[in-house]
Amino acid sequence: MVTRILKIHPNDNVLVALQDLAKGETIIHDGHEYVLQDNIQAKHKFFMQDMNAGDHIIMYGVLVGKAQHFIPKGGLMDTENTKHASDPFEFRPYHYEWHAPDVSKFEGRTFNGYIRSDGRVGTANYWLFIPTVFCENRNLDVIREALHNELGYAVTDKYKTYAHHLVEAYKNGENLEGADTSAIGQANPAANRIFKNVDGIKFLNHQGGCGGTRGDAATLSKLLAAYADHPNVAGVTVLSLGCQNLQVQDFMDDLKKRSPNFDKPLFVFEQQQSQSEEQLVKEAIRKTFIGLTEINKIERQPAPLSKLVVGVKCGGSDGFSGISANPAVGYTSDLLVALGGTVLLAEFPELCGAEQQLIDRTKDETAARKFIELMTTYNAQAESVGSGFFMNPSPGNIKDGLITDAIKSTGAAKKGGTSPVEDVLDYTEPAIKPGLNLVCTPGNDVEATTGKAASGATLILFTTGLGTPTGNPVCPTIKVSTNNALTKRMGDIIDINCGPVIEGEKTIEQMGEDILEYCIKAASGEVIPKAVLLNQDDFIPWKRGVSL
């Protein structure tokens, strides 16, 4: 029998609809009857008792909102009767006991990765193009088209074929509305590659490096240095104009600070010192081609699972995110930590309401206080411009059941599992301690994934309930769906479906083990996540302004 409702935590005073429920229905849960006062769509919540104005609304066992007026038992939670609220947080001496999961199934397992000279292990082998300023974006675009097409990394051939098909149909006077596209498919993306051990050539187009503030340029420099130093990157080409705020020497200094023994091939070209744009582009292509021949000699080798660094992210979230995909990814996180691996949990605006739990789990007082400082400063910046963490949920989130930021956030925090917090990292700081790390980034999908990769994530598990075509240039991004309907509708971007958890066909633990198995295959190059196949290489530097 399919379960129609769910009580997430014993202390909750709301129930979650797993299926559409009709007004007037009598729902029985744990021996109690609830007559529904409204239609309750799947993913939404109804109240287990009469609520008066100011009453606390509890979900995931914590405060997530307050009632704005009287709400009858069985009434729908919505944006009119519920407003965001969360408990205050502070550092307090707390002894946290973690019960690690059984990892006997994975002990001794390895993945085939690219072992770097500093001992880190990449899950991919990329060449990276970095512009120090937006003025070089066009040159990057020209180089991308030349190298991607000639070396077999282009993924747009099917659309070119489609456009050609329409042109021919138009020339022949055919009805374009009925043009046949059934024969237009996706070729094997690796079939025509010249360099079999080079997984891609990636480009970090951005809008920074000049204008803005010197602080923006300094943050961007650290970010670009982090990407050059990334374990999935084997070689780098840097394009500079010459007169911009972010000077090449600033970038090189930050790279040296981050990696004193940096030994990857690195080529720098400055346009204002070149003979012409054509000469610059040709020389950058030639040097890079030579570099590609060198990194193509690097082959995958077995490495222990403790070398995996996995970022966990949610975007396009829905009312099932905190029930299926996020807890399943959280169990994967716990498995990885128990195996000696590293997990990065970010999106600080989406930890609102879960702060005290994370503080109590943080092993080091200095790290705990750093987390408090980053959270309070970030929220204060948002409030200073008339915003705040409470404004984080998007219209799509709200429509699909995430009524307050605390509901969204406490469900989002489930991705980090239950293990102790080993360290707290500011934006672009590298993860150096195995275990669960908290990374300060916005909740914005691309800004967050950009920040996770900067801290060293070599895979990203990205949960979504509504669907989002987000990826990262250097970190393979694995899309995890919260429900069957999304997987069926947007199967071209989804890698893993957690819908069976909602349907009662799999447990969180079973799903978490399945996700780890997929991670091992993806880290070994045995399966290629959809975001990688589609070249969803999204990159947005955070300027440290207010971004939720």
VONUMAR-889413 format. One record per residue (C-alpha): x, y, z; residue number from 1; residue in one letter. Coordinates in steps of 0.05 Angstrom, whole numbers. Last residue first. Layout:
<recs>
> X; Y; Z; NUM; A;
...
</recs>
This chain:
<recs>
> 416; 688; -39; 548; L;
> 464; 740; -67; 547; S;
> 484; 802; -28; 546; V;
> 554; 823; -48; 545; G;
> 614; 777; -41; 544; R;
> 629; 784; -115; 543; K;
> 611; 711; -126; 542; W;
> 641; 683; -190; 541; P;
> 591; 652; -239; 540; I;
> 612; 590; -278; 539; F;
> 565; 543; -314; 538; D;
> 595; 488; -358; 537; D;
> 533; 449; -380; 536; Q;
> 574; 414; -434; 535; N;
> 514; 369; -450; 534; L;
> 552; 304; -437; 533; L;
> 580; 334; -374; 532; V;
> 512; 355; -347; 531; A;
> 486; 285; -366; 530; K;
> 536; 251; -321; 529; P;
> 587; 206; -357; 528; I;
> 590; 134; -335; 527; V;
> 654; 91; -332; 526; E;
> 698; 153; -324; 525; G;
> 724; 127; -258; 524; S;
> 694; 184; -216; 523; A;
> 628; 172; -252; 522; A;
> 630; 98; -235; 521; K;
> 647; 111; -162; 520; I;
> 594; 165; -158; 519; C;
> 541; 117; -186; 518; Y;
> 558; 66; -131; 517; E;
> 552; 122; -80; 516; L;
> 483; 140; -106; 515; I;
> 460; 68; -101; 514; D;
> 485; 65; -29; 513; E;
> 445; 127; -12; 512; G;
> 383; 98; -45; 511; M;
> 387; 35; -3; 510; Q;
> 397; 77; 60; 509; E;
> 339; 124; 44; 508; I;
> 295; 62; 35; 507; T;
> 268; 39; -31; 506; K;
> 200; 22; -60; 505; E;
> 160; 67; -14; 504; G;
> 135; 111; -71; 503; E;
> 171; 172; -43; 502; I;
> 236; 132; -37; 501; V;
> 226; 104; -107; 500; P;
> 227; 176; -133; 499; G;
> 301; 182; -117; 498; C;
> 320; 181; -190; 497; N;
> 393; 187; -211; 496; I;
> 424; 218; -274; 495; D;
> 373; 271; -293; 494; I;
> 387; 319; -352; 493; I;
> 355; 282; -411; 492; D;
> 305; 250; -364; 491; G;
> 268; 315; -358; 490; M;
> 195; 293; -358; 489; R;
> 204; 222; -334; 488; K;
> 255; 241; -280; 487; T;
> 211; 299; -259; 486; L;
> 150; 254; -251; 485; A;
> 189; 201; -212; 484; N;
> 209; 247; -155; 483; N;
> 268; 278; -119; 482; T;
> 316; 277; -178; 481; S;
> 391; 271; -170; 480; V;
> 434; 307; -222; 479; K;
> 509; 290; -221; 478; I;
> 557; 347; -234; 477; T;
> 627; 332; -261; 476; P;
> 673; 386; -232; 475; C;
> 717; 426; -280; 474; V;
> 667; 468; -321; 473; P;
> 607; 462; -274; 472; N;
> 536; 440; -287; 471; G;
> 466; 467; -283; 470; T;
> 406; 448; -326; 469; P;
> 354; 453; -271; 468; T;
> 296; 407; -255; 467; G;
> 236; 418; -208; 466; L;
> 255; 370; -152; 465; G;
> 330; 377; -156; 464; T;
> 390; 346; -122; 463; T;
> 460; 362; -145; 462; F;
> 515; 313; -125; 461; L;
> 580; 348; -144; 460; I;
> 645; 310; -160; 459; L;
> 717; 332; -153; 458; T;
> 701; 384; -100; 457; A;
> 764; 424; -84; 456; G;
> 744; 488; -49; 455; S;
> 740; 524; -116; 454; A;
> 694; 468; -141; 453; A;
> 646; 483; -84; 452; K;
> 648; 557; -99; 451; G;
> 627; 550; -172; 450; T;
> 573; 501; -151; 449; T;
> 546; 554; -103; 448; A;
> 550; 612; -152; 447; E;
> 516; 568; -204; 446; V;
> 457; 546; -161; 445; D;
> 446; 611; -122; 444; N;
> 447; 590; -49; 443; G;
> 506; 636; -37; 442; P;
> 573; 606; -15; 441; T;
> 608; 594; 52; 440; C;
> 634; 522; 53; 439; V;
> 618; 474; 111; 438; L;
> 664; 414; 112; 437; N;
> 645; 342; 128; 436; L;
> 703; 293; 132; 435; G;
> 774; 297; 109; 434; P;
> 810; 361; 127; 433; K;
> 845; 403; 73; 432; I;
> 785; 435; 39; 431; A;
> 810; 495; 1; 430; P;
> 787; 566; 17; 429; E;
> 752; 597; -44; 428; T;
> 693; 626; -3; 427; Y;
> 704; 616; 72; 426; D;
> 713; 546; 99; 425; L;
> 687; 513; 162; 424; V;
> 720; 448; 185; 423; D;
> 708; 378; 212; 422; E;
> 633; 380; 220; 421; V;
> 612; 315; 254; 420; P;
> 572; 264; 212; 419; S;
> 496; 267; 205; 418; T;
> 484; 274; 130; 417; G;
> 505; 337; 94; 416; G;
> 448; 332; 43; 415; K;
> 399; 338; 102; 414; K;
> 417; 412; 106; 413; A;
> 370; 425; 47; 412; A;
> 310; 401; 85; 411; G;
> 326; 447; 143; 410; T;
> 338; 502; 92; 409; S;
> 274; 497; 52; 408; K;
> 230; 493; 114; 407; I;
> 270; 549; 146; 406; A;
> 265; 590; 83; 405; D;
> 189; 587; 87; 404; T;
> 134; 558; 43; 403; I;
> 173; 503; 8; 402; L;
> 113; 465; -20; 401; G;
> 119; 463; -96; 400; D;
> 91; 532; -109; 399; K;
> 138; 560; -57; 398; I;
> 201; 531; -90; 397; N;
> 178; 556; -158; 396; G;
> 165; 626; -132; 395; P;
> 236; 625; -103; 394; S;
> 253; 612; -30; 393; P;
> 309; 657; -5; 392; N;
> 270; 715; 24; 391; M;
> 279; 691; 96; 390; F;
> 354; 696; 86; 389; F;
> 348; 771; 86; 388; G;
> 329; 829; 41; 387; S;
> 321; 904; 51; 386; G;
> 392; 924; 32; 385; V;
> 420; 920; 103; 384; S;
> 381; 855; 113; 383; E;
> 425; 819; 62; 382; A;
> 489; 845; 93; 381; Q;
> 463; 824; 162; 380; A;
> 449; 754; 135; 379; N;
> 521; 747; 110; 378; Y;
> 551; 775; 174; 377; T;
> 509; 728; 218; 376; T;
> 525; 666; 177; 375; M;
> 600; 680; 169; 374; L;
> 608; 697; 243; 373; E;
> 569; 635; 267; 372; I;
> 610; 590; 221; 371; F;
> 675; 620; 246; 370; K;
> 650; 608; 317; 369; R;
> 641; 535; 302; 368; A;
> 709; 530; 268; 367; A;
> 743; 560; 329; 366; T;
> 704; 514; 375; 365; E;
> 728; 452; 338; 364; D;
> 686; 389; 330; 363; K;
> 625; 421; 297; 362; T;
> 563; 379; 308; 361; R;
> 532; 427; 358; 360; D;
> 543; 484; 309; 359; I;
> 510; 444; 254; 358; L;
> 448; 430; 297; 357; Q;
> 446; 502; 319; 356; Q;
> 449; 528; 248; 355; E;
> 394; 485; 218; 354; A;
> 342; 541; 217; 353; G;
> 377; 579; 161; 352; C;
> 424; 530; 127; 351; L;
> 399; 551; 58; 350; E;
> 427; 621; 62; 349; P;
> 495; 587; 75; 348; F;
> 494; 548; 9; 347; E;
> 552; 500; 24; 346; A;
> 561; 427; 45; 345; L;
> 628; 397; 22; 344; L;
> 641; 323; 35; 343; V;
> 711; 292; 42; 342; T;
> 729; 218; 42; 341; G;
> 755; 174; 98; 340; G;
> 707; 115; 87; 339; L;
> 662; 138; 144; 338; A;
> 659; 207; 111; 337; V;
> 639; 175; 45; 336; L;
> 584; 133; 77; 335; L;
> 558; 194; 115; 334; D;
> 555; 234; 51; 333; S;
> 518; 178; 16; 332; T;
> 468; 180; 73; 331; Y;
> 461; 254; 63; 330; G;
> 451; 243; -12; 329; V;
> 392; 199; 8; 328; A;
> 368; 251; 58; 327; P;
> 370; 304; 3; 326; N;
> 338; 262; -51; 325; A;
> 277; 236; -13; 324; S;
> 245; 276; 43; 323; I;
> 281; 343; 43; 322; G;
> 274; 350; -33; 321; S;
> 201; 326; -33; 320; F;
> 171; 395; -23; 319; G;
> 210; 421; -82; 318; D;
> 280; 446; -98; 317; S;
> 302; 476; -165; 316; G;
> 371; 471; -135; 315; G;
> 405; 427; -84; 314; C;
> 480; 418; -73; 313; K;
> 529; 367; -44; 312; V;
> 603; 373; -61; 311; G;
> 642; 308; -62; 310; V;
> 717; 301; -51; 309; V;
> 738; 230; -66; 308; L;
> 808; 209; -43; 307; K;
> 780; 166; 14; 306; S;
> 749; 122; -41; 305; L;
> 818; 92; -52; 304; P;
> 854; 104; -118; 303; A;
> 863; 59; -179; 302; P;
> 897; 93; -239; 301; Q;
> 871; 134; -297; 300; R;
> 922; 153; -350; 299; E;
> 966; 214; -362; 298; I;
> 997; 214; -431; 297; K;
> 941; 259; -457; 296; N;
> 969; 312; -411; 295; I;
> 1029; 319; -457; 294; E;
> 993; 321; -524; 293; T;
> 945; 371; -495; 292; L;
> 1003; 417; -477; 291; G;
> 1026; 418; -550; 290; I;
> 955; 435; -570; 289; F;
> 954; 490; -518; 288; T;
> 1017; 521; -546; 287; K;
> 989; 521; -617; 286; R;
> 920; 547; -597; 285; I;
> 949; 603; -555; 284; A;
> 997; 620; -611; 283; E;
> 940; 623; -662; 282; K;
> 897; 666; -617; 281; V;
> 952; 716; -600; 280; L;
> 976; 721; -673; 279; Q;
> 905; 734; -696; 278; E;
> 895; 787; -643; 277; E;
> 958; 822; -667; 276; S;
> 1032; 830; -650; 275; Q;
> 1021; 813; -577; 274; S;
> 1039; 854; -515; 273; Q;
> 969; 884; -507; 272; Q;
> 940; 815; -516; 271; Q;
> 976; 782; -458; 270; E;
> 985; 707; -465; 269; F;
> 1002; 660; -407; 268; V;
> 1015; 585; -413; 267; F;
> 1015; 537; -354; 266; L;
> 1036; 464; -355; 265; P;
> 1022; 435; -286; 264; K;
> 1077; 438; -233; 263; D;
> 1048; 479; -175; 262; F;
> 1096; 468; -117; 261; N;
> 1074; 528; -75; 260; P;
> 1000; 512; -89; 259; S;
> 952; 561; -56; 258; R;
> 1003; 615; -44; 257; K;
> 1035; 604; -113; 256; K;
> 967; 608; -147; 255; L;
> 951; 672; -109; 254; D;
> 1017; 703; -132; 253; D;
> 1006; 680; -204; 252; M;
> 936; 712; -205; 251; F;
> 964; 777; -177; 250; D;
> 1020; 774; -228; 249; Q;
> 970; 766; -285; 248; V;
> 937; 831; -264; 247; Q;
> 865; 834; -242; 246; L;
> 850; 908; -248; 245; N;
> 857; 906; -324; 244; Q;
> 912; 938; -366; 243; C;
> 942; 875; -397; 242; G;
> 888; 840; -438; 241; L;
> 900; 772; -407; 240; S;
> 891; 701; -431; 239; L;
> 913; 644; -386; 238; V;
> 922; 572; -413; 237; T;
> 921; 517; -360; 236; V;
> 939; 444; -355; 235; G;
> 918; 381; -317; 234; A;
> 854; 405; -283; 233; V;
> 811; 354; -245; 232; N;
> 855; 364; -183; 231; P;
> 839; 438; -182; 230; H;
> 900; 485; -179; 229; D;
> 879; 525; -240; 228; A;
> 808; 528; -210; 227; Y;
> 834; 553; -143; 226; A;
> 876; 605; -178; 225; A;
> 815; 630; -215; 224; L;
> 777; 637; -149; 223; L;
> 835; 672; -114; 222; K;
> 840; 722; -171; 221; S;
> 764; 732; -171; 220; L;
> 766; 751; -97; 219; T;
> 821; 802; -111; 218; A;
> 784; 830; -171; 217; A;
> 720; 839; -130; 216; D;
> 760; 872; -74; 215; G;
> 791; 920; -124; 214; R;
> 719; 942; -138; 213; T;
> 677; 937; -200; 212; G;
> 711; 955; -265; 211; G;
> 761; 902; -285; 210; C;
> 771; 827; -275; 209; G;
> 698; 807; -278; 208; G;
> 645; 786; -329; 207; Q;
> 664; 712; -335; 206; H;
> 684; 660; -386; 205; N;
> 719; 602; -352; 204; L;
> 733; 556; -411; 203; F;
> 741; 480; -410; 202; K;
> 776; 431; -456; 201; I;
> 751; 361; -441; 200; G;
> 763; 290; -418; 199; D;
> 835; 287; -442; 198; V;
> 856; 214; -441; 197; N;
> 830; 198; -510; 196; K;
> 862; 257; -544; 195; F;
> 837; 260; -616; 194; I;
> 765; 253; -596; 193; R;
> 717; 227; -649; 192; N;
> 680; 174; -610; 191; A;
> 679; 211; -543; 190; A;
> 613; 249; -552; 189; P;
> 577; 188; -582; 188; N;
> 528; 221; -630; 187; A;
> 463; 252; -607; 186; Q;
> 403; 244; -652; 185; G;
> 367; 274; -712; 184; I;
> 326; 219; -746; 183; A;
> 260; 240; -713; 182; S;
> 266; 312; -736; 181; T;
> 211; 311; -789; 180; D;
> 187; 381; -808; 179; A;
> 112; 387; -794; 178; G;
> 111; 459; -772; 177; E;
> 163; 475; -826; 176; L;
> 115; 456; -881; 175; N;
> 159; 442; -941; 174; E;
> 177; 493; -995; 173; G;
> 241; 457; -1015; 172; N;
> 284; 515; -992; 171; K;
> 248; 516; -925; 170; Y;
> 257; 441; -915; 169; A;
> 331; 448; -931; 168; E;
> 338; 505; -881; 167; V;
> 300; 465; -828; 166; L;
> 346; 404; -837; 165; H;
> 407; 450; -832; 164; H;
> 380; 477; -766; 163; A;
> 370; 405; -741; 162; Y;
> 440; 384; -763; 161; T;
> 469; 445; -727; 160; K;
> 428; 424; -666; 159; Y;
> 455; 353; -670; 158; K;
> 526; 379; -677; 157; D;
> 522; 419; -613; 156; T;
> 563; 373; -569; 155; V;
> 632; 395; -591; 154; A;
> 691; 359; -558; 153; Y;
> 719; 323; -620; 152; G;
> 787; 356; -628; 151; L;
> 770; 399; -689; 150; E;
> 702; 423; -665; 149; N;
> 721; 435; -593; 148; H;
> 788; 466; -611; 147; L;
> 764; 518; -662; 146; A;
> 698; 535; -628; 145; E;
> 732; 542; -560; 144; R;
> 788; 585; -589; 143; I;
> 738; 634; -619; 142; V;
> 697; 636; -554; 141; D;
> 760; 647; -513; 140; L;
> 779; 705; -557; 139; N;
> 710; 734; -546; 138; R;
> 716; 727; -471; 137; N;
> 783; 764; -468; 136; E;
> 753; 832; -449; 135; C;
> 719; 797; -390; 134; F;
> 785; 798; -352; 133; V;
> 837; 748; -325; 132; T;
> 813; 699; -377; 131; P;
> 824; 625; -358; 130; I;
> 827; 566; -407; 129; F;
> 829; 498; -373; 128; L;
> 853; 431; -399; 127; W;
> 815; 375; -365; 126; Y;
> 830; 305; -337; 125; N;
> 771; 279; -297; 124; A;
> 758; 247; -229; 123; T;
> 821; 279; -201; 122; G;
> 863; 250; -145; 121; V;
> 903; 290; -95; 120; R;
> 972; 263; -79; 119; G;
> 1011; 327; -93; 118; D;
> 1038; 300; -160; 117; S;
> 967; 286; -185; 116; R;
> 933; 218; -190; 115; I;
> 880; 217; -245; 114; Y;
> 824; 171; -224; 113; G;
> 801; 99; -227; 112; N;
> 758; 86; -167; 111; F;
> 773; 39; -109; 110; T;
> 737; -8; -61; 109; R;
> 773; -35; -1; 108; G;
> 714; -23; 45; 107; E;
> 651; -8; 5; 106; F;
> 603; -63; 27; 105; K;
> 632; -60; 98; 104; S;
> 611; 13; 103; 103; V;
> 560; 5; 160; 102; D;
> 538; 75; 178; 101; P;
> 574; 118; 229; 100; A;
> 538; 132; 295; 99; H;
> 559; 202; 313; 98; W;
> 560; 226; 385; 97; E;
> 560; 301; 395; 96; Y;
> 584; 328; 462; 95; H;
> 562; 401; 467; 94; Y;
> 593; 462; 497; 93; P;
> 552; 520; 469; 92; R;
> 561; 565; 410; 91; F;
> 499; 603; 393; 90; E;
> 435; 599; 353; 89; F;
> 368; 635; 351; 88; P;
> 307; 593; 330; 87; D;
> 275; 602; 263; 86; S;
> 215; 638; 235; 85; A;
> 187; 646; 165; 84; H;
> 114; 664; 157; 83; K;
> 53; 619; 153; 82; T;
> -21; 636; 143; 81; N;
> -15; 675; 78; 80; E;
> 44; 638; 48; 79; T;
> 8; 571; 54; 78; D;
> -1; 512; 102; 77; M;
> -67; 478; 86; 76; L;
> -118; 466; 141; 75; G;
> -130; 398; 173; 74; G;
> -135; 429; 243; 73; K;
> -160; 499; 234; 72; P;
> -114; 559; 223; 71; I;
> -123; 621; 266; 70; F;
> -77; 677; 245; 69; H;
> -5; 689; 225; 68; Q;
> 21; 621; 246; 67; A;
> 96; 621; 258; 66; K;
> 151; 587; 218; 65; G;
> 205; 534; 213; 64; V;
> 218; 518; 286; 63; L;
> 253; 450; 291; 62; V;
> 235; 376; 292; 61; G;
> 241; 368; 217; 60; Y;
> 178; 412; 218; 59; M;
> 150; 453; 276; 58; I;
> 103; 512; 268; 57; I;
> 103; 557; 329; 56; H;
> 39; 592; 348; 55; D;
> 39; 667; 338; 54; G;
> -33; 672; 314; 53; A;
> -71; 609; 334; 52; N;
> -64; 539; 305; 51; M;
> -115; 483; 310; 50; D;
> -79; 416; 307; 49; Q;
> -45; 369; 258; 48; M;
> -35; 424; 205; 47; F;
> -30; 410; 131; 46; F;
> 31; 407; 86; 45; K;
> 48; 410; 12; 44; H;
> 90; 362; -30; 43; K;
> 28; 331; -63; 42; A;
> -29; 381; -67; 41; Q;
> -75; 391; -7; 40; I;
> -146; 411; -24; 39; N;
> -172; 448; 37; 38; D;
> -204; 435; 105; 37; Q;
> -179; 363; 108; 36; L;
> -211; 322; 163; 35; V;
> -155; 294; 205; 34; Y;
> -164; 230; 246; 33; E;
> -114; 205; 297; 32; H;
> -92; 132; 306; 31; G;
> -21; 144; 281; 30; D;
> -46; 178; 219; 29; H;
> -117; 175; 191; 28; I;
> -137; 223; 137; 27; I;
> -210; 241; 128; 26; T;
> -223; 273; 61; 25; E;
> -265; 337; 61; 24; G;
> -217; 374; 14; 23; K;
> -180; 326; -30; 22; A;
> -109; 299; -23; 21; L;
> -57; 298; -78; 20; D;
> -2; 248; -61; 19; Q;
> 57; 250; -14; 18; L;
> 22; 301; 30; 17; A;
> 66; 324; 87; 16; V;
> 39; 327; 159; 15; L;
> 47; 386; 206; 14; V;
> 57; 391; 281; 13; N;
> 126; 360; 281; 12; D;
> 157; 332; 345; 11; N;
> 161; 260; 320; 10; P;
> 199; 282; 257; 9; H;
> 181; 275; 183; 8; I;
> 107; 259; 189; 7; K;
> 88; 231; 121; 6; L;
> 24; 225; 81; 5; I;
> -3; 181; 25; 4; R;
> 37; 117; 37; 3; T;
> 28; 68; -20; 2; V;
> 0; 0; 0; 1; M;
</recs>
